[in-house]
């Protein structure tokens, strides 16, 4: 009996998601996942602003759950900074 092509594709996607949750992202995959340009992601890794791993000292790897936590923290900081700027309207430099 042949499966419906849509069901088959959904099963493939599900298996890829389950496999991906345990294995690290490559640099290119992390760029796609985060929607960042490679140059900006390199900058974040060099400044140690984003969790990453360099097991051989050359290739960079990222774990999805750590990237998700980083995103949550990053957006939280943006909200706090926006609030801080709004409350300091009298100061020319927003400090």
N, C-alpha and C positions, 0 to 999 in steps of 0.2 A: 504494500500500500504506500502510495507516494504522499508525502506531507505537503501541505499548502506552502508555497514559496515564502509567504510572509511569516508563517510560523517558523520555518527553517531559518530565516534571517534573524528573527527575534532570538531564537535559541543561540545562534552564533554570536550575536551582540551580548547576550547575557553571559556566555562563557568568556568572552573577551573582557568584560567588566570584572568578573570574578577573578580572572587571572591577573588583571592589571592592578587590583587592589593590594596585592602582595609584592609584586615586583616593582622596582623603582622606575621612574620616568627618566628618559635620556634628556639631554639639554634641549633638543629640538621639541620633544614631546612636552616638556615643561613650558616652553615658549608658547606652544599652541594652547595648552591647557589654561595658562594664565592670560593669554592674549597680549603678551609683551614682545617687544622687539628683542632680538638676540643681544644687541649692544647694551640695552638697559638691564637685561637679566645678568649679563656678565658683570656689569657695574655693581648690581646688588650682591652678587656672590663675592666679588672682590672686597666690598665693604662689610661683608659678613652680616648683611641685613636680611638674608633669607636662608633658611636651613637647606644645606646641600652637603653632598659627600663627594670626595675625590679619593677613592681607594688607591688608585695608582698614581695620584698626583697630576693626572692629565685630564681624563674624562670626568665630567660632572654629572652626578645623579641626584634625583629628588624623589621623596616619597609623597604620594598624593595626600595622605592624612596630614602630614606636616605642612604641605602647601595650603591645604584648606584652613588649618589653624593660623597660618601666616596671613592669609587673606582676611580672616575674621579680625585679627589684631590690627591689620593695616587699615581696614575700613573703620574700625573703632577709633583709631587715632585721627583719621580725617574728620570724623564727626566732632571729636573733642576739640581739634584745632579750629574748626569752623565756629564752634560755640565760643571759644576763647576770643577769636577775632571780633565776633559780634558784641561781646561784652566789653571790649576795649576800644570802642569807637573813637574816643577822645584822643587816643594815642596815635600819632601819625604813622608809626611803624608797626602797629598791631601787637606790640609787646606788652 
